[in-house]
C-alpha cells in the first residue's frame, strides 16, 4: 500500500476521488492501493526551551543555540500555560499507523517551503526511512491532481527548499527566544517579544510615524492661467519653481500687466498604457486592502480557501508571471470564465488571437506562477470576502490579457512676458484593458474627457484668467496595510505569505493599532521601538541581508551550514547589544 499525507482535508478528498480511494473512515480514505490522511498544518515543530532544561533563560544561559535541535508535538496556549495540542497528538497517531502499514509514502503537503517542513519534520520525528515521492501541485483541480500523480517528483528534488525552510525556521527560533528573554532580563520587559522579521517591520512603521510627526511644512506657490478657444478651456501651469511669496506676487503682477500669451509649441503623440500584470500574493493583498478594506491576513485566508475549493491556483506565490506553457492554456481558461454569468459581458474586450504577453516570462517564474483562476464554477458557498477576492483575481486575469489602452497625449507650451507655462492633457482613444473594470487608480495624471483645444504655434491671445494658488509641502503619509506590504516587499522583509502574519502579530501584541485604513503606533509599541531602534535586531538592512542569504540556500548558491553559522554569530551580537541595555533606566511595560 502507498500512504499519502496532505495538510488539508479538502485535498485529501480530491486525491481520494482521483485515485479511487472510496472507503471512508473517520480520518482517512482507503483503497487496496492507497491510504490517505491529513494533518492540520505543522503538528511537529521545533521544541521549546523547556525541552533543553531551560524553561527560563537567565543572562548566563543566553544565547541558547541547540545542537542539535529537538522536535516535539505542537504546543498550544491554555489557561494552564503551554500544553501539548491534543488534536496534533491524535493526528500523529493516525499518521504513524498509516506509515507503519505502507511500503512507500507520497508527500502531498503544500507545494512550498511550509509544506516541505510540515512533512519532513513529522517524518523525522516518527523515525521512518521508507521511500518518499513528492506530489507538487499548483492547483487543486482533479485534472491537476491527476497530472501530478502521473509525474510524481523524487523527494530529493526538494532538498534545497527544505534546507532553506529548516534553516529559516531555526533562525527565527533562536532570534525570537534569545532576544525576547534578553530583553526581559535587561529591562524587566517580560511581556514583550522581539523577532528576526517582526522587529524590523516595527521599525519601518515607527520610523515613518516619527518622520511624519516631525515634518516641517513649507509653503509653496503655483501660478496658473486659463486659455479659452470657443467654449473649450485649457489650464496652463508656470514651469518654474516659486520659492517665496515675494517672488510669487512679482510673477503674478508681471503676467497681469502683459495680458498676452504666445503659444510656442504644440505636440500631439500617441501613447499606450500596458495592461497590468497578473497578481502575486502581495499585489492581491494590496489591492484588496485599498479597494475593499480587507486586511492582508483576511485576503490570504480567503485566497487559501479559494485554492482549497479548486477555484484559483496556488496563492502564496511571489511571481507575477506565467510560463509559455501555461500561456498556451489561457485561451481555454478565458473561454471557461466567460461562460460564468458575471463575466460573460467581458468577452467583447478580449481578442483570443492577440492576447497580451506582458505577464509571460519563464525566467521570472520560480516555484509557482502568478495567480490564476482555474475556470471552475463556484458552488455558491463563497463568503463575502471570498467573493471579492475571487472576482478581483478573475478581473485582473481578463485585464492582463486584454489589449493596451491607446491614448493621445497633448503637450502645449506658451510664454507670458518670457515666462514659460506648460499644459499637458491625456485623452483615451481606445480603452483596451481599462474597459474591463474601471478603477480610479488606473487613471493617469492629466487625463480628461474634456474636448482638446486646438492651438497653433506662434498664435497669440489674451488669457482667460490667471490665478496664484498657495499650499504646503506634505510629509510621507502614515502606512496603511497595503502600503506597508509594499514597503516590506521593497525592503526584502519576509516571504509573501509571512508578511500578513507579521503585521497581524504586531496588532495582536498591541504594538500597533488601526485608525481607519491607517496604521498608528501604540504607546506600548513606541516604548519598545525607542528601546531597540538603534540595535541590530531592528535594522531593516540586516533583515534584508539575512533574507537574501537564506534565499541563496534554496537556490543552492550557499550551504545551509555556512549561513547557519553566520547567523549564530549574528544572534550573539544581537543578544550582547540587548544585554547592554541593563544599565539604562526604562519604563515598565
C-alpha positions as CSV (number, residue, x, y, z in Angstrom):
1,X,0.0,0.0,0.0
2,X,1.1,3.6,-0.7
3,X,0.5,6.2,2.0
4,X,-0.4,9.8,1.0
5,X,-0.2,12.6,3.5
6,X,-1.7,16.0,2.9
7,X,-2.1,19.1,5.1
8,X,-5.8,19.7,4.3
9,X,-8.9,17.6,4.4
10,X,-10.2,19.1,1.2
11,X,-7.0,18.0,-0.7
12,X,-7.3,14.5,0.8
13,X,-10.9,14.3,-0.6
14,X,-9.8,15.4,-4.1
15,X,-6.9,12.9,-4.1
16,X,-9.1,10.1,-2.8
17,X,-11.6,10.8,-5.7
18,X,-8.8,10.9,-8.3
19,X,-7.1,7.6,-7.2
20,X,-10.3,5.8,-6.3
21,X,-9.9,5.5,-2.6
22,X,-13.6,5.1,-1.8
23,X,-13.5,3.6,1.6
24,X,-14.0,6.5,4.0
25,X,-13.1,6.2,7.7
26,X,-13.1,8.8,10.4
27,X,-9.8,10.4,9.5
28,X,-8.6,8.7,6.3
29,X,-9.6,7.3,2.9
30,X,-8.5,3.9,1.6
31,X,-8.4,1.6,-1.4
32,X,-6.5,-1.6,-1.9
33,X,-3.6,0.5,-3.3
34,X,-3.7,3.8,-1.4
35,X,-4.3,5.1,2.1
36,X,-4.8,8.9,2.5
37,X,-4.9,11.1,5.6
38,X,-4.3,14.7,6.5
39,X,-2.8,16.9,9.3
40,X,-3.8,20.4,10.3
41,X,-0.7,22.3,9.5
42,X,2.6,21.8,11.2
43,X,1.8,19.3,14.0
44,X,5.5,18.6,14.7
45,X,7.5,21.7,15.5
46,X,10.8,22.9,17.0
47,X,10.7,22.1,20.7
48,X,10.5,24.9,23.2
49,X,13.4,25.9,25.5
50,X,12.0,23.7,28.3
51,X,12.9,20.6,26.2
52,X,16.5,21.6,26.8
53,X,16.0,22.1,30.5
54,X,15.8,25.9,30.1
55,X,12.3,27.0,30.8
56,X,13.7,30.4,31.8
57,X,16.8,31.8,30.2
58,X,18.9,33.8,32.7
59,X,21.6,36.1,31.3
60,X,24.3,33.4,31.7
61,X,22.3,31.0,29.6
62,X,21.8,33.4,26.6
63,X,22.1,32.7,23.8
64,X,20.6,29.2,23.7
65,X,21.8,27.5,20.5
66,X,20.5,23.9,20.4
67,X,22.9,21.4,18.9
68,X,21.0,19.5,17.6
69,X,17.5,21.0,17.6
70,X,14.8,18.8,19.1
71,X,11.4,18.2,17.5
72,X,8.2,18.0,19.5
73,X,4.5,17.8,19.1
74,X,2.8,21.1,18.6
75,X,2.1,23.1,21.7
76,X,-1.0,25.3,22.4
77,X,-1.7,28.1,24.9
78,X,-4.3,27.2,27.6
79,X,-5.3,28.6,31.0
80,X,-2.6,26.4,32.5
81,X,0.1,27.7,30.1
82,X,1.6,25.9,27.1
83,X,0.5,22.3,26.8
84,X,0.6,19.6,24.0
85,X,-2.1,20.1,21.4
86,X,-4.4,17.0,21.7
87,X,-5.5,17.3,18.1
88,X,-1.9,17.1,17.0
89,X,-1.4,14.0,19.2
90,X,-4.4,12.3,17.6
91,X,-3.4,13.1,14.1
92,X,0.2,12.0,14.7
93,X,-1.1,8.6,15.9
94,X,-3.2,8.2,12.7
95,X,-0.2,9.1,10.5
96,X,2.1,6.8,12.4
97,X,-0.3,3.9,12.0
98,X,-0.7,4.6,8.2
99,X,3.1,4.9,7.7
100,X,3.7,1.6,9.6
101,X,1.3,-0.2,7.2
102,X,2.6,1.2,3.9
103,X,5.5,0.3,1.6
104,X,6.1,3.9,0.4
105,X,4.9,7.4,1.0
106,X,3.7,10.3,-1.1
107,X,4.2,13.7,0.5
108,X,1.2,15.8,-0.7
109,X,1.6,18.7,1.7
110,X,1.6,22.3,0.4
111,X,3.9,22.8,-2.6
112,X,6.2,25.3,-0.9
113,X,8.6,25.8,2.0
114,X,6.0,25.4,4.7
115,X,4.7,22.2,3.2
116,X,8.2,20.8,3.0
117,X,9.0,21.2,6.7
118,X,5.5,20.1,7.7
119,X,6.1,16.7,6.1
120,X,9.8,16.3,6.8
121,X,9.8,17.2,10.4
122,X,6.9,14.9,11.0
123,X,8.6,12.1,9.0
124,X,11.9,12.6,11.0
125,X,10.0,12.7,14.3
126,X,8.4,9.4,13.6
127,X,11.7,7.9,12.6
128,X,10.7,6.3,9.3
129,X,13.1,5.6,6.4
130,X,10.6,4.4,3.8
131,X,10.9,5.8,0.2
132,X,9.1,9.1,-0.4
133,X,7.9,10.8,-3.5
134,X,6.6,14.3,-3.8
135,X,3.2,15.4,-5.2
136,X,3.7,19.0,-6.4
137,X,0.6,21.0,-7.3
138,X,-0.1,24.5,-8.5
139,X,-3.9,23.9,-8.4
140,X,-6.2,21.5,-6.6
141,X,-8.4,20.6,-9.5
142,X,-9.0,16.9,-10.4
143,X,-7.1,17.5,-13.6
144,X,-4.1,19.0,-11.8
145,X,-4.0,16.2,-9.2
146,X,-4.3,13.5,-11.9
147,X,-1.4,15.2,-13.8
148,X,0.6,15.4,-10.6
149,X,0.1,11.8,-9.6
150,X,1.3,10.8,-13.1
151,X,4.5,12.8,-12.7
152,X,5.5,12.4,-9.0
153,X,8.8,14.0,-8.1
154,X,11.7,12.4,-6.3
155,X,11.7,13.8,-2.8
156,X,15.4,14.7,-3.1
157,X,14.3,17.4,-5.6
158,X,13.1,19.3,-2.6
159,X,16.2,19.1,-0.5
160,X,17.3,22.7,-1.2
161,X,13.8,24.0,-0.5
162,X,13.8,22.0,2.8
163,X,17.2,23.3,3.8
164,X,16.0,26.8,3.2
165,X,12.8,26.3,5.2
166,X,14.6,24.4,8.0
167,X,17.4,27.0,8.4
168,X,14.9,29.8,8.3
169,X,12.7,28.3,11.0
170,X,15.6,27.6,13.2
171,X,17.0,31.2,12.7
172,X,13.6,32.6,13.7
173,X,13.6,30.3,16.8
174,X,17.0,31.3,18.2
175,X,16.4,35.0,17.5
176,X,12.9,35.1,19.0
177,X,13.7,33.0,22.0
178,X,17.0,34.6,22.9
179,X,16.2,38.3,22.1
180,X,12.9,38.2,23.9
181,X,14.5,36.6,27.0
182,X,17.4,39.0,26.8
183,X,15.0,42.0,26.8
184,X,13.2,40.6,29.8
185,X,16.4,40.2,31.7
186,X,17.8,43.6,30.7
187,X,14.8,45.8,31.1
188,X,12.2,43.7,33.0
189,X,10.0,43.7,29.9
190,X,8.9,40.1,30.1
191,X,5.6,40.5,28.2
192,X,7.3,41.7,25.1
193,X,8.6,39.8,22.1
194,X,11.3,40.5,19.6
195,X,11.7,38.7,16.3
196,X,14.0,38.4,13.3
197,X,11.4,40.0,11.0
198,X,8.8,41.4,13.3
199,X,11.1,43.9,15.0
200,X,12.5,45.4,11.7
201,X,8.9,45.7,10.5
202,X,8.0,47.5,13.7
203,X,11.0,49.8,13.0
204,X,9.7,50.5,9.4
205,X,6.3,51.6,10.8
206,X,7.6,53.7,13.6
207,X,10.4,55.4,11.6
208,X,7.7,56.6,9.2
209,X,5.5,57.7,12.1
210,X,8.2,59.8,13.7
211,X,9.2,61.3,10.3
212,X,5.6,62.2,9.7
213,X,5.1,63.9,13.0
214,X,8.4,65.8,12.9
215,X,7.8,67.1,9.4
216,X,8.0,70.8,9.0
217,X,5.6,72.1,6.4
218,X,7.0,74.6,3.8
219,X,4.8,77.0,1.9
220,X,4.7,76.7,-1.9
221,X,3.0,78.7,-4.7
222,X,1.6,77.7,-8.1
223,X,1.0,80.2,-10.8
224,X,-1.6,79.1,-13.4
225,X,-3.6,80.6,-16.3
226,X,-6.5,79.5,-18.4
227,X,-6.8,79.9,-22.1
228,X,-10.1,79.8,-24.0
229,X,-10.8,78.6,-27.5
230,X,-14.5,79.0,-28.2
231,X,-16.3,77.1,-25.4
232,X,-13.2,75.0,-24.6
233,X,-10.8,75.8,-21.8
234,X,-7.3,74.7,-21.1
235,X,-5.2,75.2,-18.0
236,X,-1.5,76.0,-18.0
237,X,0.9,75.9,-15.1
238,X,4.1,78.0,-14.6
239,X,7.1,75.8,-15.5
240,X,9.4,77.2,-12.9
241,X,9.6,76.8,-9.1
242,X,8.5,79.7,-6.9
243,X,10.5,79.9,-3.7
244,X,8.9,82.8,-1.8
245,X,5.7,84.9,-1.5
246,X,7.5,87.9,-2.8
247,X,8.6,86.1,-6.0
248,X,5.1,84.7,-6.4
249,X,3.5,88.2,-6.2
250,X,6.1,89.6,-8.6
251,X,5.4,86.9,-11.2
252,X,1.6,87.3,-10.9
253,X,1.9,91.1,-11.4
254,X,4.2,90.6,-14.4
255,X,1.6,88.3,-16.1
256,X,-1.3,90.6,-15.4
257,X,0.5,93.6,-16.8
258,X,1.4,91.7,-20.0
259,X,-2.0,90.1,-20.6
260,X,-0.9,88.4,-23.8
261,X,0.1,84.7,-24.3
262,X,2.1,83.3,-27.1
263,X,1.9,79.6,-28.0
264,X,5.5,78.4,-28.5
265,X,4.9,74.7,-29.3
266,X,2.2,72.2,-29.8
267,X,2.9,68.4,-29.6
268,X,0.5,65.5,-30.1
269,X,1.6,61.9,-29.7
270,X,0.1,58.5,-29.3
271,X,0.9,56.7,-26.1
272,X,0.0,53.3,-24.7
273,X,-0.9,52.1,-21.2
274,X,0.1,48.4,-20.9
275,X,-2.3,46.0,-19.2
276,X,-1.4,45.3,-15.6
277,X,0.5,42.1,-14.8
278,X,-1.2,39.2,-13.0
279,X,-1.3,39.2,-9.3
280,X,1.2,37.7,-6.9
281,X,0.0,37.4,-3.3
282,X,1.4,40.8,-2.2
283,X,-0.2,42.7,-5.0
284,X,-3.5,40.9,-4.4
285,X,-3.4,41.8,-0.7
286,X,-2.6,45.4,-1.6
287,X,-5.5,45.9,-4.0
288,X,-8.0,44.2,-1.7
289,X,-6.8,46.4,1.2
290,X,-7.0,49.6,-0.9
291,X,-10.3,48.9,-2.7
292,X,-12.3,46.9,-0.1
293,X,-10.6,47.5,3.2
294,X,-9.8,43.8,3.6
295,X,-6.8,43.1,5.8
296,X,-3.8,41.3,4.4
297,X,-4.4,38.3,6.7
298,X,-8.1,38.0,5.7
299,X,-7.1,38.3,2.0
300,X,-4.6,35.4,2.4
301,X,-7.2,33.3,4.3
302,X,-9.7,33.9,1.6
303,X,-7.2,33.0,-1.1
304,X,-6.3,29.8,0.7
305,X,-9.9,28.9,0.9
306,X,-10.5,29.6,-2.8
307,X,-7.5,27.4,-3.5
308,X,-8.9,24.5,-1.5
309,X,-12.2,25.0,-3.3
310,X,-10.4,24.5,-6.6
311,X,-11.2,28.0,-7.8
312,X,-7.7,29.5,-8.0
313,X,-4.1,28.4,-8.4
314,X,-1.6,28.3,-5.5
315,X,-2.0,31.7,-3.8
316,X,1.3,32.0,-1.8
317,X,3.3,32.9,-4.9
318,X,5.8,35.7,-5.3
319,X,5.7,35.8,-9.1
320,X,3.5,37.9,-11.3
321,X,4.4,35.9,-14.4
322,X,3.5,32.7,-16.1
323,X,5.4,30.4,-18.4
324,X,4.8,29.9,-22.1
325,X,3.4,26.5,-21.4
326,X,0.8,28.0,-19.0
327,X,0.1,30.8,-21.6
328,X,-0.9,28.1,-24.1
329,X,-3.8,27.2,-21.8
330,X,-5.0,30.8,-21.3
331,X,-7.5,31.0,-24.3
332,X,-9.3,27.9,-23.0
333,X,-9.3,29.4,-19.4
334,X,-10.8,32.7,-20.6
335,X,-13.5,30.8,-22.5
336,X,-14.4,29.0,-19.3
337,X,-14.6,32.3,-17.4
338,X,-16.8,33.9,-20.0
339,X,-19.3,31.1,-19.6
340,X,-19.8,32.2,-16.0
341,X,-22.7,34.7,-15.9
342,X,-21.0,37.6,-14.1
343,X,-18.1,37.7,-16.6
344,X,-19.9,36.9,-19.9
345,X,-20.1,40.6,-20.8
346,X,-16.2,40.8,-20.7
347,X,-15.8,38.7,-23.8
348,X,-16.0,41.7,-26.1
349,X,-12.8,43.2,-24.5
350,X,-10.6,40.2,-25.5
351,X,-9.2,39.2,-28.9
352,X,-8.3,35.5,-28.3
353,X,-5.9,35.6,-31.3
354,X,-4.0,38.7,-30.0
355,X,-3.7,38.2,-26.2
356,X,-1.2,40.3,-24.3
357,X,2.0,38.5,-23.3
358,X,3.1,41.1,-20.8
359,X,2.8,38.6,-17.9
360,X,4.7,35.8,-19.7
361,X,8.3,35.3,-18.7
362,X,9.8,31.9,-18.0
363,X,12.8,33.4,-16.2
364,X,10.7,35.1,-13.6
365,X,8.7,32.0,-12.5
366,X,10.5,30.3,-9.6
367,X,8.4,27.7,-7.9
368,X,4.8,28.8,-8.6
369,X,3.5,31.1,-11.4
370,X,1.2,34.1,-10.9
371,X,-2.3,33.7,-9.5
372,X,-4.9,32.5,-12.0
373,X,-8.4,31.3,-11.7
374,X,-8.9,27.6,-12.6
375,X,-12.1,28.3,-14.6
376,X,-14.2,26.1,-12.2
377,X,-17.7,27.4,-11.4
378,X,-18.1,28.4,-7.7
379,X,-20.6,26.2,-5.8
380,X,-22.4,29.2,-4.3
381,X,-20.7,28.8,-0.9
382,X,-18.3,31.8,-1.0
383,X,-18.2,34.3,1.8
384,X,-18.5,38.0,1.1
385,X,-14.7,38.4,1.4
386,X,-14.0,35.3,-0.7
387,X,-16.3,36.6,-3.4
388,X,-14.5,39.9,-3.6
389,X,-11.1,38.2,-3.7
390,X,-12.3,35.7,-6.3
391,X,-13.7,38.4,-8.5
392,X,-10.6,40.5,-8.2
393,X,-8.4,37.6,-9.4
394,X,-10.7,37.0,-12.4
395,X,-11.0,40.7,-13.4
396,X,-7.2,41.0,-13.2
397,X,-6.8,37.9,-15.3
398,X,-9.0,39.3,-18.0
399,X,-7.3,42.7,-17.8
400,X,-3.8,41.1,-18.0
401,X,-4.5,39.5,-21.4
402,X,-6.6,42.4,-22.9
403,X,-5.2,44.9,-25.4
404,X,-3.2,48.0,-24.5
405,X,-5.1,51.2,-23.7
406,X,-4.4,53.7,-26.6
407,X,-4.2,57.4,-25.7
408,X,-3.4,60.8,-27.3
409,X,-1.0,63.0,-25.2
410,X,-1.1,66.7,-25.9
411,X,1.7,69.0,-24.7
412,X,1.3,72.7,-25.3
413,X,3.9,75.3,-24.2
414,X,3.3,79.1,-24.0
415,X,5.0,82.2,-22.8
416,X,3.8,85.3,-21.0
417,X,6.4,88.1,-21.0
418,X,9.1,85.5,-21.3
419,X,7.7,83.3,-18.5
420,X,7.2,79.7,-19.6
421,X,3.9,77.8,-19.0
422,X,3.0,74.2,-19.9
423,X,-0.2,72.3,-20.3
424,X,-0.5,68.5,-20.6
425,X,-3.7,66.6,-21.4
426,X,-4.4,62.9,-22.0
427,X,-7.4,61.6,-23.9
428,X,-8.2,57.9,-24.1
429,X,-8.8,56.9,-27.7
430,X,-9.3,53.1,-27.2
431,X,-9.7,51.9,-23.6
432,X,-8.4,48.4,-24.2
433,X,-7.9,46.6,-20.9
434,X,-9.4,49.5,-18.9
435,X,-12.8,48.8,-20.3
436,X,-12.8,45.5,-18.3
437,X,-13.0,47.0,-14.8
438,X,-12.5,50.8,-14.5
439,X,-10.8,51.9,-11.2
440,X,-9.8,55.4,-10.2
441,X,-6.2,54.2,-9.6
442,X,-5.9,53.2,-13.3
443,X,-6.4,56.9,-14.4
444,X,-3.3,58.7,-15.4
445,X,-2.4,62.2,-14.2
446,X,-3.9,65.0,-16.6
447,X,-6.4,62.5,-18.1
448,X,-9.5,64.3,-19.1
449,X,-12.8,63.8,-21.0
450,X,-12.9,67.5,-22.0
451,X,-12.5,68.3,-25.7
452,X,-9.0,69.2,-26.7
453,X,-8.3,72.9,-27.5
454,X,-6.8,73.4,-30.9
455,X,-3.8,75.8,-30.5
456,X,-1.2,76.6,-33.2
457,X,2.4,77.5,-32.7
458,X,3.1,81.3,-32.6
459,X,-0.6,82.0,-32.0
460,X,-1.1,84.9,-29.6
461,X,-4.2,85.6,-27.5
462,X,-5.3,87.1,-24.2
463,X,-5.5,84.7,-21.3
464,X,-9.0,84.0,-19.9
465,X,-7.8,84.1,-16.3
466,X,-4.8,83.8,-14.0
467,X,-4.5,82.6,-10.5
468,X,-1.9,82.3,-7.8
469,X,-2.5,79.2,-5.6
470,X,-0.9,78.6,-2.2
471,X,-0.2,75.3,-0.5
472,X,2.2,73.4,1.7
473,X,4.6,70.5,1.2
474,X,3.3,67.3,2.8
475,X,5.1,64.5,4.7
476,X,5.1,61.0,3.5
477,X,1.7,59.5,4.7
478,X,1.5,57.0,7.5
479,X,1.3,53.4,6.4
480,X,-1.8,51.5,5.6
481,X,-1.6,47.7,5.4
482,X,-1.4,48.0,1.6
483,X,1.5,50.5,1.6
484,X,3.2,48.6,4.4
485,X,3.1,45.4,2.4
486,X,4.8,47.2,-0.5
487,X,7.4,48.7,1.9
488,X,8.1,45.3,3.3
489,X,8.4,43.8,-0.2
490,X,10.7,46.6,-1.3
491,X,12.9,46.2,1.8
492,X,13.1,42.5,1.3
493,X,11.4,41.7,4.7
494,X,9.8,38.3,4.8
495,X,8.3,36.0,2.1
496,X,4.9,36.9,0.7
497,X,2.8,34.7,2.9
498,X,4.7,35.7,6.1
499,X,4.1,39.5,5.7
500,X,0.5,39.3,6.6
501,X,1.2,37.1,9.7
502,X,3.9,39.6,10.9
503,X,1.5,42.5,10.6
504,X,-1.2,40.6,12.5
505,X,1.3,39.6,15.2
506,X,2.1,43.3,15.7
507,X,-1.6,44.0,16.1
508,X,-2.1,41.1,18.5
509,X,0.9,42.1,20.6
510,X,-0.6,45.6,21.0
511,X,2.4,47.3,19.3
512,X,0.3,48.9,16.5
513,X,-3.3,49.9,16.1
514,X,-5.8,50.7,13.3
515,X,-7.2,54.1,12.6
516,X,-9.5,53.6,9.6
517,X,-7.1,52.2,7.0
518,X,-4.1,53.8,8.6
519,X,-1.7,52.0,10.9
520,X,-0.7,54.1,14.0
521,X,1.6,53.2,16.9
522,X,0.5,52.3,20.4
523,X,2.2,53.8,23.5
524,X,3.5,50.3,24.2
525,X,5.0,49.9,20.8
526,X,6.6,53.3,20.9
527,X,8.4,52.5,24.1
528,X,9.7,49.2,22.7
529,X,10.8,50.9,19.5
530,X,12.6,53.7,21.3
531,X,14.5,51.0,23.2
532,X,15.6,48.9,20.3
533,X,15.6,51.3,17.3
534,X,19.4,51.6,17.1
535,X,20.1,47.9,17.6
536,X,20.9,45.2,15.0
537,X,17.6,43.4,15.6
538,X,15.7,46.5,14.3
539,X,17.9,47.1,11.3
540,X,15.9,46.6,8.2
541,X,19.1,46.3,6.0
542,X,20.3,43.5,8.2
543,X,16.9,41.8,7.9
544,X,17.2,42.1,4.1
545,X,20.7,40.7,4.0
546,X,19.6,37.6,6.0
547,X,16.6,37.1,3.8
548,X,18.9,37.1,0.8
549,X,21.3,34.7,2.4
550,X,18.5,32.3,3.3
551,X,17.1,32.5,-0.2
552,X,20.6,31.5,-1.6
553,X,20.2,28.2,0.3
554,X,17.0,27.5,-1.7
555,X,18.8,28.3,-4.9
556,X,21.8,26.1,-4.0
557,X,24.1,29.1,-4.1
558,X,25.2,28.8,-0.4
559,X,25.3,25.9,2.1
560,X,22.8,25.8,4.9
561,X,25.6,25.1,7.4
562,X,27.5,28.2,6.3
563,X,24.5,30.5,6.6
564,X,23.6,29.0,9.9
565,X,27.0,29.5,11.5
566,X,27.0,33.1,10.3
567,X,23.5,33.6,11.8
568,X,24.6,32.2,15.2
569,X,27.4,34.8,15.3
570,X,24.8,37.5,14.5
571,X,22.5,36.2,17.2
572,X,25.3,36.6,19.8
573,X,25.9,40.1,18.6
574,X,22.2,40.9,19.0
575,X,21.8,39.5,22.5
576,X,25.0,41.2,23.6
577,X,23.5,44.6,22.5
578,X,20.3,43.9,24.3
579,X,22.1,42.8,27.4
580,X,23.9,46.1,27.5
581,X,20.5,47.9,27.9
582,X,20.6,46.6,31.5
583,X,22.4,49.7,32.7
584,X,19.8,52.1,31.3
585,X,16.5,53.2,33.0
586,X,13.5,52.0,31.1
587,X,9.8,52.4,32.0
588,X,8.0,49.2,32.9
589,X,5.6,47.9,30.3
